Amino acid sequence: MEPTVLMYNLPPASRTQVELLCRELGAAARNVEKPRQGLTLGALVGLLPEVPGGSQVPGQMLVMAYFDRDMLDAFLRGFRVRQIPPIPHKAMLTLTNTAWTGHELYEHISQEMEAVGRH
């Protein structure tokens, strides 16, 4: 499977920077348009059938699929070097979240961030 970054609601300048970074790393960058944000992550990367439903993602988010550790490290390093504005909602595609919609993943990350912030 091709390393892929799903981009949700990034401003144009950030989206362009992420696309350039992905190109350098040999990864695909896919902007998830609002009408497709209700699909599961698995559907967006071609693992699951496309079943309409779900809500739009309320904020910016990145999902990295099929990244090995070295590619993830290079991606995060490139983010800092390019001084791309922070996108706190970031995740890797996993067996667990493959069946989630982007909105479900966004909410899960938000809950984790809130729980960590309380401690």
A tleap script that builds the chain and sets N, CA, C and O, in Angstrom:
source leaprc.protein.ff14SB
mol = sequence {
  NMET GLU PRO THR VAL LEU MET TYR ASN LEU
  PRO PRO ALA SER ARG THR GLN VAL GLU LEU
  LEU CYS ARG GLU LEU GLY ALA ALA ALA ARG
  ASN VAL GLU LYS PRO ARG GLN GLY LEU THR
  LEU GLY ALA LEU VAL GLY LEU LEU PRO GLU
  VAL PRO GLY GLY SER GLN VAL PRO GLY GLN
  MET LEU VAL MET ALA TYR PHE ASP ARG ASP
  MET LEU ASP ALA PHE LEU ARG GLY PHE ARG
  VAL ARG GLN ILE PRO PRO ILE PRO HIE LYS
  ALA MET LEU THR LEU THR ASN THR ALA TRP
  THR GLY HIE GLU LEU TYR GLU HIE ILE SER
  GLN GLU MET GLU ALA VAL GLY ARG CHIE
}
set mol.1.N position { 0.830 -1.182 0.000 }
set mol.1.CA position { 0.000 0.000 0.000 }
set mol.1.C position { 0.876 1.247 0.000 }
set mol.1.O position { 1.939 1.280 0.621 }
set mol.2.N position { 0.416 2.257 -0.699 }
set mol.2.CA position { 1.177 3.494 -0.834 }
set mol.2.C position { 1.035 4.360 0.423 }
set mol.2.O position { -0.083 4.604 0.877 }
set mol.3.N position { 2.144 4.823 0.986 }
set mol.3.CA position { 2.047 5.766 2.108 }
set mol.3.C position { 1.199 6.961 1.684 }
set mol.3.O position { 1.396 7.537 0.614 }
set mol.4.N position { 0.257 7.318 2.546 }
set mol.4.CA position { -0.728 8.347 2.217 }
set mol.4.C position { -1.010 9.226 3.423 }
set mol.4.O position { -1.038 8.747 4.556 }
set mol.5.N position { -1.217 10.509 3.179 }
set mol.5.CA position { -1.663 11.434 4.219 }
set mol.5.C position { -3.030 11.949 3.812 }
set mol.5.O position { -3.195 12.530 2.739 }
set mol.6.N position { -4.018 11.727 4.687 }
set mol.6.CA position { -5.348 12.284 4.497 }
set mol.6.C position { -5.375 13.639 5.185 }
set mol.6.O position { -5.036 13.749 6.364 }
set mol.7.N position { -5.774 14.664 4.455 }
set mol.7.CA position { -5.777 16.028 4.990 }
set mol.7.C position { -7.215 16.512 5.108 }
set mol.7.O position { -7.964 16.518 4.132 }
set mol.8.N position { -7.585 16.911 6.305 }
set mol.8.CA position { -8.926 17.425 6.569 }
set mol.8.C position { -8.846 18.910 6.921 }
set mol.8.O position { -8.169 19.293 7.875 }
set mol.9.N position { -9.534 19.733 6.154 }
set mol.9.CA position { -9.764 21.145 6.475 }
set mol.9.C position { -8.502 21.991 6.665 }
set mol.9.O position { -8.511 22.943 7.445 }
set mol.10.N position { -7.433 21.657 5.969 }
set mol.10.CA position { -6.222 22.471 6.074 }
set mol.10.C position { -6.390 23.749 5.264 }
set mol.10.O position { -6.968 23.723 4.177 }
set mol.11.N position { -5.885 24.883 5.790 }
set mol.11.CA position { -5.892 26.090 4.969 }
set mol.11.C position { -5.002 25.869 3.743 }
set mol.11.O position { -4.076 25.059 3.793 }
set mol.12.N position { -5.270 26.575 2.651 }
set mol.12.CA position { -4.530 26.336 1.408 }
set mol.12.C position { -3.007 26.353 1.547 }
set mol.12.O position { -2.334 25.504 0.963 }
set mol.13.N position { -2.454 27.292 2.301 }
set mol.13.CA position { -0.992 27.362 2.420 }
set mol.13.C position { -0.438 26.120 3.120 }
set mol.13.O position { 0.576 25.569 2.692 }
set mol.14.N position { -1.086 25.683 4.176 }
set mol.14.CA position { -0.639 24.477 4.888 }
set mol.14.C position { -0.799 23.248 4.010 }
set mol.14.O position { 0.078 22.385 3.975 }
set mol.15.N position { -1.930 23.168 3.292 }
set mol.15.CA position { -2.159 22.023 2.410 }
set mol.15.C position { -1.064 21.933 1.362 }
set mol.15.O position { -0.561 20.843 1.086 }
set mol.16.N position { -0.688 23.062 0.773 }
set mol.16.CA position { 0.377 23.066 -0.234 }
set mol.16.C position { 1.692 22.583 0.369 }
set mol.16.O position { 2.400 21.785 -0.246 }
set mol.17.N position { 2.018 23.058 1.561 }
set mol.17.CA position { 3.266 22.639 2.218 }
set mol.17.C position { 3.260 21.141 2.519 }
set mol.17.O position { 4.269 20.465 2.316 }
set mol.18.N position { 2.138 20.623 2.997 }
set mol.18.CA position { 2.047 19.185 3.289 }
set mol.18.C position { 2.153 18.387 1.990 }
set mol.18.O position { 2.811 17.347 1.962 }
set mol.19.N position { 1.527 18.848 0.934 }
set mol.19.CA position { 1.621 18.167 -0.364 }
set mol.19.C position { 3.069 18.106 -0.849 }
set mol.19.O position { 3.515 17.065 -1.331 }
set mol.20.N position { 3.809 19.218 -0.724 }
set mol.20.CA position { 5.219 19.243 -1.135 }
set mol.20.C position { 6.051 18.294 -0.282 }
set mol.20.O position { 6.903 17.572 -0.801 }
set mol.21.N position { 5.808 18.295 1.014 }
set mol.21.CA position { 6.531 17.406 1.912 }
set mol.21.C position { 6.254 15.943 1.560 }
set mol.21.O position { 7.172 15.125 1.525 }
set mol.22.N position { 4.997 15.621 1.302 }
set mol.22.CA position { 4.647 14.249 0.924 }
set mol.22.C position { 5.339 13.841 -0.370 }
set mol.22.O position { 5.840 12.722 -0.489 }
set mol.23.N position { 5.365 14.742 -1.329 }
set mol.23.CA position { 6.022 14.446 -2.602 }
set mol.23.C position { 7.495 14.113 -2.372 }
set mol.23.O position { 8.019 13.162 -2.951 }
set mol.24.N position { 8.165 14.908 -1.517 }
set mol.24.CA position { 9.575 14.650 -1.210 }
set mol.24.C position { 9.775 13.272 -0.580 }
set mol.24.O position { 10.784 12.612 -0.826 }
set mol.25.N position { 8.811 12.843 0.230 }
set mol.25.CA position { 8.933 11.568 0.942 }
set mol.25.C position { 8.395 10.387 0.147 }
set mol.25.O position { 8.533 9.241 0.576 }
set mol.26.N position { 7.788 10.645 -0.996 }
set mol.26.CA position { 7.221 9.564 -1.798 }
set mol.26.C position { 5.872 9.092 -1.292 }
set mol.26.O position { 5.493 7.940 -1.504 }
set mol.27.N position { 5.148 9.974 -0.624 }
set mol.27.CA position { 3.818 9.644 -0.112 }
set mol.27.C position { 2.765 10.416 -0.905 }
set mol.27.O position { 3.043 11.481 -1.457 }
set mol.28.N position { 1.571 9.871 -0.950 }
set mol.28.CA position { 0.450 10.570 -1.574 }
set mol.28.C position { -0.181 11.495 -0.545 }
set mol.28.O position { -0.255 11.158 0.636 }
set mol.29.N position { -0.630 12.650 -0.987 }
set mol.29.CA position { -1.359 13.587 -0.124 }
set mol.29.C position { -2.764 13.701 -0.688 }
set mol.29.O position { -2.944 14.064 -1.851 }
set mol.30.N position { -3.761 13.392 0.135 }
set mol.30.CA position { -5.147 13.447 -0.336 }
set mol.30.C position { -5.947 14.418 0.515 }
set mol.30.O position { -6.101 14.228 1.722 }
set mol.31.N position { -6.451 15.455 -0.127 }
set mol.31.CA position { -7.329 16.388 0.553 }
set mol.31.C position { -8.720 15.765 0.612 }
set mol.31.O position { -9.284 15.403 -0.421 }
set mol.32.N position { -9.272 15.639 1.815 }
set mol.32.CA position { -10.590 15.039 1.977 }
set mol.32.C position { -11.621 16.172 1.962 }
set mol.32.O position { -11.787 16.902 2.939 }
set mol.33.N position { -12.296 16.290 0.839 }
set mol.33.CA position { -13.305 17.340 0.670 }
set mol.33.C position { -14.490 17.062 1.589 }
set mol.33.O position { -14.753 15.916 1.951 }
set mol.34.N position { -15.195 18.117 1.958 }
set mol.34.CA position { -16.310 18.008 2.910 }
set mol.34.C position { -17.318 16.918 2.550 }
set mol.34.O position { -17.742 16.199 3.454 }
set mol.35.N position { -17.732 16.747 1.297 }
set mol.35.CA position { -18.719 15.698 0.984 }
set mol.35.C position { -18.208 14.274 1.272 }
set mol.35.O position { -19.009 13.353 1.433 }
set mol.36.N position { -16.895 14.095 1.337 }
set mol.36.CA position { -16.326 12.750 1.572 }
set mol.36.C position { -15.883 12.546 3.019 }
set mol.36.O position { -15.408 11.466 3.368 }
set mol.37.N position { -16.029 13.558 3.858 }
set mol.37.CA position { -15.541 13.455 5.232 }
set mol.37.C position { -16.359 12.504 6.087 }
set mol.37.O position { -15.911 12.123 7.168 }
set mol.38.N position { -17.537 12.109 5.642 }
set mol.38.CA position { -18.344 11.145 6.386 }
set mol.38.C position { -17.973 9.701 6.116 }
set mol.38.O position { -18.511 8.794 6.751 }
set mol.39.N position { -17.063 9.476 5.184 }
set mol.39.CA position { -16.613 8.112 4.878 }
set mol.39.C position { -15.631 7.631 5.940 }
set mol.39.O position { -15.010 8.431 6.639 }
set mol.40.N position { -15.504 6.319 6.046 }
set mol.40.CA position { -14.518 5.780 6.977 }
set mol.40.C position { -13.108 6.022 6.444 }
set mol.40.O position { -12.901 6.222 5.248 }
set mol.41.N position { -12.152 5.998 7.359 }
set mol.41.CA position { -10.752 6.140 6.944 }
set mol.41.C position { -10.385 5.018 5.982 }
set mol.41.O position { -9.684 5.244 4.995 }
set mol.42.N position { -10.856 3.818 6.268 }
set mol.42.CA position { -10.576 2.672 5.406 }
set mol.42.C position { -11.103 2.862 3.992 }
set mol.42.O position { -10.457 2.453 3.027 }
set mol.43.N position { -12.262 3.474 3.865 }
set mol.43.CA position { -12.812 3.738 2.530 }
set mol.43.C position { -11.953 4.752 1.788 }
set mol.43.O position { -11.741 4.637 0.581 }
set mol.44.N position { -11.464 5.743 2.519 }
set mol.44.CA position { -10.658 6.796 1.879 }
set mol.44.C position { -9.311 6.286 1.374 }
set mol.44.O position { -8.731 6.878 0.464 }
set mol.45.N position { -8.807 5.193 1.955 }
set mol.45.CA position { -7.531 4.636 1.476 }
set mol.45.C position { -7.742 3.360 0.659 }
set mol.45.O position { -6.777 2.673 0.325 }
set mol.46.N position { -9.000 3.040 0.335 }
set mol.46.CA position { -9.284 1.917 -0.546 }
set mol.46.C position { -9.375 0.564 0.121 }
set mol.46.O position { -9.351 -0.454 -0.572 }
set mol.47.N position { -9.479 0.509 1.442 }
set mol.47.CA position { -9.570 -0.775 2.146 }
set mol.47.C position { -11.003 -1.254 2.364 }
set mol.47.O position { -11.262 -2.456 2.436 }
set mol.48.N position { -11.921 -0.311 2.467 }
set mol.48.CA position { -13.317 -0.625 2.760 }
set mol.48.C position { -14.212 0.001 1.706 }
set mol.48.O position { -13.815 0.957 1.040 }
set mol.49.N position { -15.427 -0.535 1.548 }
set mol.49.CA position { -16.351 0.086 0.590 }
set mol.49.C position { -16.794 1.461 1.079 }
set mol.49.O position { -16.803 1.738 2.278 }
set mol.50.N position { -17.157 2.307 0.135 }
set mol.50.CA position { -17.637 3.648 0.472 }
set mol.50.C position { -19.110 3.569 0.828 }
set mol.50.O position { -19.955 3.267 -0.015 }
set mol.51.N position { -19.403 3.848 2.095 }
set mol.51.CA position { -20.783 3.880 2.571 }
set mol.51.C position { -21.049 5.291 3.069 }
set mol.51.O position { -20.466 5.721 4.065 }
set mol.52.N position { -21.931 6.017 2.379 }
set mol.52.CA position { -22.199 7.391 2.786 }
set mol.52.C position { -22.756 7.455 4.206 }
set mol.52.O position { -23.410 6.525 4.678 }
set mol.53.N position { -22.486 8.555 4.862 }
set mol.53.CA position { -22.968 8.760 6.225 }
set mol.53.C position { -21.905 9.484 7.014 }
set mol.53.O position { -20.880 9.887 6.465 }
set mol.54.N position { -22.139 9.647 8.271 }
set mol.54.CA position { -21.157 10.301 9.115 }
set mol.54.C position { -21.171 11.808 8.942 }
set mol.54.O position { -21.760 12.344 8.003 }
set mol.55.N position { -20.518 12.463 9.858 }
set mol.55.CA position { -20.479 13.926 9.897 }
set mol.55.C position { -19.166 14.445 9.338 }
set mol.55.O position { -18.195 13.706 9.175 }
set mol.56.N position { -19.169 15.733 9.052 }
set mol.56.CA position { -17.932 16.377 8.624 }
set mol.56.C position { -17.014 16.560 9.828 }
set mol.56.O position { -17.465 16.614 10.972 }
set mol.57.N position { -15.732 16.653 9.547 }
set mol.57.CA position { -14.728 16.865 10.585 }
set mol.57.C position { -14.758 18.348 10.966 }
set mol.57.O position { -14.706 19.215 10.094 }
set mol.58.N position { -14.842 18.644 12.293 }
set mol.58.CA position { -15.009 20.037 12.710 }
set mol.58.C position { -13.748 20.899 12.687 }
set mol.58.O position { -13.839 22.111 12.878 }
set mol.59.N position { -12.593 20.315 12.462 }
set mol.59.CA position { -11.367 21.098 12.466 }
set mol.59.C position { -10.311 20.471 11.577 }
set mol.59.O position { -10.595 19.552 10.810 }
set mol.60.N position { -9.101 20.973 11.686 }
set mol.60.CA position { -7.987 20.452 10.885 }
set mol.60.C position { -7.520 19.117 11.465 }
set mol.60.O position { -7.496 18.928 12.681 }
set mol.61.N position { -7.148 18.192 10.572 }
set mol.61.CA position { -6.645 16.898 11.016 }
set mol.61.C position { -5.828 16.258 9.898 }
set mol.61.O position { -6.104 16.448 8.713 }
set mol.62.N position { -4.820 15.497 10.304 }
set mol.62.CA position { -4.016 14.692 9.381 }
set mol.62.C position { -4.070 13.239 9.820 }
set mol.62.O position { -4.012 12.943 11.013 }
set mol.63.N position { -4.181 12.331 8.856 }
set mol.63.CA position { -4.118 10.895 9.144 }
set mol.63.C position { -3.062 10.306 8.219 }
set mol.63.O position { -3.163 10.405 6.996 }
set mol.64.N position { -2.041 9.688 8.827 }
set mol.64.CA position { -0.986 9.056 8.050 }
set mol.64.C position { -1.282 7.556 7.933 }
set mol.64.O position { -1.501 6.875 8.935 }
set mol.65.N position { -1.285 7.063 6.704 }
set mol.65.CA position { -1.548 5.650 6.451 }
set mol.65.C position { -0.332 5.015 5.793 }
set mol.65.O position { 0.268 5.586 4.882 }
set mol.66.N position { 0.020 3.832 6.265 }
set mol.66.CA position { 1.115 3.037 5.690 }
set mol.66.C position { 2.478 3.698 5.833 }
set mol.66.O position { 3.351 3.503 4.987 }
set mol.67.N position { 2.670 4.472 6.885 }
set mol.67.CA position { 3.974 5.065 7.178 }
set mol.67.C position { 4.736 4.121 8.087 }
set mol.67.O position { 4.195 3.643 9.084 }
set mol.68.N position { 6.000 3.845 7.746 }
set mol.68.CA position { 6.830 3.139 8.713 }
set mol.68.C position { 7.432 4.171 9.661 }
set mol.68.O position { 7.227 5.372 9.485 }
set mol.69.N position { 8.159 3.717 10.643 }
set mol.69.CA position { 8.694 4.614 11.672 }
set mol.69.C position { 9.602 5.694 11.073 }
set mol.69.O position { 9.513 6.863 11.450 }
set mol.70.N position { 10.477 5.299 10.139 }
set mol.70.CA position { 11.401 6.258 9.533 }
set mol.70.C position { 10.653 7.332 8.736 }
set mol.70.O position { 11.010 8.509 8.789 }
set mol.71.N position { 9.613 6.924 7.997 }
set mol.71.CA position { 8.860 7.888 7.208 }
set mol.71.C position { 8.086 8.831 8.137 }
set mol.71.O position { 7.994 10.029 7.871 }
set mol.72.N position { 7.536 8.292 9.217 }
set mol.72.CA position { 6.824 9.142 10.167 }
set mol.72.C position { 7.778 10.167 10.777 }
set mol.72.O position { 7.447 11.349 10.866 }
set mol.73.N position { 8.954 9.717 11.194 }
set mol.73.CA position { 9.947 10.634 11.757 }
set mol.73.C position { 10.328 11.718 10.740 }
set mol.73.O position { 10.423 12.893 11.095 }
set mol.74.N position { 10.545 11.330 9.490 }
set mol.74.CA position { 10.916 12.288 8.442 }
set mol.74.C position { 9.771 13.263 8.185 }
set mol.74.O position { 10.006 14.449 7.956 }
set mol.75.N position { 8.541 12.773 8.223 }
set mol.75.CA position { 7.380 13.635 8.001 }
set mol.75.C position { 7.274 14.681 9.112 }
set mol.75.O position { 7.102 15.869 8.837 }
set mol.76.N position { 7.376 14.243 10.355 }
set mol.76.CA position { 7.270 15.176 11.489 }
set mol.76.C position { 8.434 16.169 11.511 }
set mol.76.O position { 8.254 17.345 11.829 }
set mol.77.N position { 9.621 15.683 11.171 }
set mol.77.CA position { 10.793 16.566 11.091 }
set mol.77.C position { 10.585 17.611 9.979 }
set mol.77.O position { 10.868 18.794 10.166 }
set mol.78.N position { 10.092 17.156 8.830 }
set mol.78.CA position { 9.824 18.061 7.717 }
set mol.78.C position { 8.773 19.099 8.074 }
set mol.78.O position { 8.834 20.238 7.610 }
set mol.79.N position { 7.819 18.710 8.891 }
set mol.79.CA position { 6.793 19.643 9.358 }
set mol.79.C position { 7.437 20.796 10.118 }
set mol.79.O position { 7.099 21.962 9.912 }
set mol.80.N position { 8.378 20.446 11.006 }
set mol.80.CA position { 9.064 21.481 11.797 }
set mol.80.C position { 9.981 22.324 10.920 }
set mol.80.O position { 9.982 23.551 11.028 }
set mol.81.N position { 10.762 21.684 10.052 }
set mol.81.CA position { 11.713 22.400 9.201 }
set mol.81.C position { 10.985 23.389 8.294 }
set mol.81.O position { 11.452 24.512 8.101 }
set mol.82.N position { 9.857 22.985 7.743 }
set mol.82.CA position { 9.083 23.855 6.856 }
set mol.82.C position { 8.260 24.890 7.627 }
set mol.82.O position { 7.657 25.786 7.037 }
set mol.83.N position { 8.247 24.751 8.940 }
set mol.83.CA position { 7.490 25.651 9.815 }
set mol.83.C position { 6.013 25.712 9.417 }
set mol.83.O position { 5.404 26.780 9.358 }
set mol.84.N position { 5.466 24.530 9.149 }
set mol.84.CA position { 4.038 24.419 8.867 }
set mol.84.C position { 3.302 24.664 10.183 }
set mol.84.O position { 3.668 24.075 11.200 }
set mol.85.N position { 2.284 25.510 10.193 }
set mol.85.CA position { 1.555 25.755 11.440 }
set mol.85.C position { 1.078 24.436 12.061 }
set mol.85.O position { 0.665 23.524 11.346 }
set mol.86.N position { 1.136 24.341 13.384 }
set mol.86.CA position { 0.767 23.088 14.063 }
set mol.86.C position { -0.653 22.633 13.735 }
set mol.86.O position { -1.575 23.435 13.595 }
set mol.87.N position { -0.787 21.328 13.619 }
set mol.87.CA position { -2.084 20.676 13.452 }
set mol.87.C position { -2.157 19.633 14.568 }
set mol.87.O position { -1.656 18.520 14.405 }
set mol.88.N position { -2.776 19.982 15.701 }
set mol.88.CA position { -2.758 19.082 16.855 }
set mol.88.C position { -3.439 17.735 16.629 }
set mol.88.O position { -3.051 16.740 17.241 }
set mol.89.N position { -4.433 17.690 15.771 }
set mol.89.CA position { -5.150 16.440 15.520 }
set mol.89.C position { -4.427 15.670 14.412 }
set mol.89.O position { -4.662 15.883 13.222 }
set mol.90.N position { -3.544 14.770 14.842 }
set mol.90.CA position { -2.797 13.909 13.924 }
set mol.90.C position { -2.906 12.479 14.433 }
set mol.90.O position { -2.931 12.238 15.640 }
set mol.91.N position { -2.972 11.528 13.496 }
set mol.91.CA position { -3.060 10.122 13.892 }
set mol.91.C position { -2.500 9.242 12.785 }
set mol.91.O position { -2.372 9.652 11.632 }
set mol.92.N position { -2.178 8.038 13.174 }
set mol.92.CA position { -1.794 6.997 12.225 }
set mol.92.C position { -3.015 6.113 11.977 }
set mol.92.O position { -3.814 5.890 12.886 }
set mol.93.N position { -3.159 5.618 10.767 }
set mol.93.CA position { -4.195 4.642 10.470 }
set mol.93.C position { -3.835 3.347 11.193 }
set mol.93.O position { -2.710 2.859 11.086 }
set mol.94.N position { -4.799 2.795 11.930 }
set mol.94.CA position { -4.575 1.553 12.674 }
set mol.94.C position { -5.701 0.566 12.359 }
set mol.94.O position { -6.687 0.917 11.711 }
set mol.95.N position { -5.538 -0.660 12.823 }
set mol.95.CA position { -6.618 -1.638 12.664 }
set mol.95.C position { -7.878 -1.156 13.369 }
set mol.95.O position { -8.986 -1.382 12.880 }
set mol.96.N position { -7.724 -0.500 14.499 }
set mol.96.CA position { -8.872 -0.023 15.271 }
set mol.96.C position { -9.596 1.110 14.561 }
set mol.96.O position { -10.822 1.079 14.450 }
set mol.97.N position { -8.863 2.112 14.076 }
set mol.97.CA position { -9.549 3.290 13.547 }
set mol.97.C position { -9.883 3.208 12.049 }
set mol.97.O position { -10.467 4.144 11.505 }
set mol.98.N position { -9.532 2.132 11.391 }
set mol.98.CA position { -9.829 1.985 9.963 }
set mol.98.C position { -11.328 2.095 9.681 }
set mol.98.O position { -11.730 2.621 8.644 }
set mol.99.N position { -12.146 1.601 10.600 }
set mol.99.CA position { -13.603 1.621 10.412 }
set mol.99.C position { -14.250 2.896 10.934 }
set mol.99.O position { -15.468 3.048 10.838 }
set mol.100.N position { -13.466 3.814 11.484 }
set mol.100.CA position { -14.002 5.072 12.003 }
set mol.100.C position { -14.095 6.101 10.887 }
set mol.100.O position { -13.338 6.060 9.917 }
set mol.101.N position { -15.032 7.017 11.041 }
set mol.101.CA position { -15.072 8.177 10.147 }
set mol.101.C position { -14.049 9.190 10.651 }
set mol.101.O position { -13.546 9.079 11.768 }
set mol.102.N position { -13.755 10.162 9.824 }
set mol.102.CA position { -12.846 11.217 10.251 }
set mol.102.C position { -13.376 11.936 11.481 }
set mol.102.O position { -12.606 12.286 12.376 }
set mol.103.N position { -14.685 12.158 11.533 }
set mol.103.CA position { -15.287 12.841 12.679 }
set mol.103.C position { -15.103 12.025 13.954 }
set mol.103.O position { -14.789 12.581 15.006 }
set mol.104.N position { -15.294 10.723 13.870 }
set mol.104.CA position { -15.097 9.858 15.050 }
set mol.104.C position { -13.652 9.920 15.526 }
set mol.104.O position { -13.396 10.007 16.727 }
set mol.105.N position { -12.704 9.875 14.588 }
set mol.105.CA position { -11.296 9.957 14.966 }
set mol.105.C position { -10.993 11.318 15.580 }
set mol.105.O position { -10.300 11.396 16.594 }
set mol.106.N position { -11.496 12.380 14.986 }
set mol.106.CA position { -11.261 13.732 15.504 }
set mol.106.C position { -11.761 13.834 16.946 }
set mol.106.O position { -11.064 14.368 17.808 }
set mol.107.N position { -12.954 13.330 17.206 }
set mol.107.CA position { -13.516 13.380 18.557 }
set mol.107.C position { -12.689 12.543 19.532 }
set mol.107.O position { -12.472 12.951 20.673 }
set mol.108.N position { -12.234 11.389 19.090 }
set mol.108.CA position { -11.404 10.535 19.944 }
set mol.108.C position { -10.093 11.242 20.310 }
set mol.108.O position { -9.685 11.230 21.471 }
set mol.109.N position { -9.442 11.852 19.330 }
set mol.109.CA position { -8.205 12.598 19.591 }
set mol.109.C position { -8.486 13.752 20.551 }
set mol.109.O position { -7.712 14.001 21.475 }
set mol.110.N position { -9.602 14.457 20.326 }
set mol.110.CA position { -9.970 15.575 21.213 }
set mol.110.C position { -10.129 15.108 22.652 }
set mol.110.O position { -9.665 15.775 23.577 }
set mol.111.N position { -10.779 13.969 22.844 }
set mol.111.CA position { -10.970 13.425 24.191 }
set mol.111.C position { -9.634 13.053 24.829 }
set mol.111.O position { -9.417 13.310 26.013 }
set mol.112.N position { -8.740 12.450 24.046 }
set mol.112.CA position { -7.422 12.095 24.569 }
set mol.112.C position { -6.632 13.358 24.954 }
set mol.112.O position { -5.969 13.391 25.991 }
set mol.113.N position { -6.710 14.378 24.120 }
set mol.113.CA position { -5.992 15.629 24.410 }
set mol.113.C position { -6.537 16.266 25.689 }
set mol.113.O position { -5.772 16.784 26.504 }
set mol.114.N position { -7.850 16.227 25.861 }
set mol.114.CA position { -8.472 16.779 27.058 }
set mol.114.C position { -8.066 15.987 28.293 }
set mol.114.O position { -7.778 16.574 29.336 }
set mol.115.N position { -8.040 14.671 28.190 }
set mol.115.CA position { -7.663 13.830 29.332 }
set mol.115.C position { -6.210 14.067 29.736 }
set mol.115.O position { -5.898 14.125 30.925 }
set mol.116.N position { -5.333 14.203 28.766 }
set mol.116.CA position { -3.915 14.457 29.055 }
set mol.116.C position { -3.756 15.846 29.674 }
set mol.116.O position { -2.942 16.039 30.577 }
set mol.117.N position { -4.526 16.798 29.190 }
set mol.117.CA position { -4.445 18.158 29.707 }
set mol.117.C position { -4.890 18.268 31.150 }
set mol.117.O position { -4.475 19.187 31.856 }
set mol.118.N position { -5.725 17.347 31.601 }
set mol.118.CA position { -6.229 17.371 32.976 }
set mol.118.C position { -5.221 16.821 33.974 }
set mol.118.O position { -5.336 17.072 35.173 }
set mol.119.N position { -4.247 16.080 33.495 }
set mol.119.CA position { -3.289 15.444 34.426 }
set mol.119.C position { -2.000 16.182 34.516 }
set mol.119.O position { -1.103 15.772 35.253 }
savepdb mol mol.pdb
quit
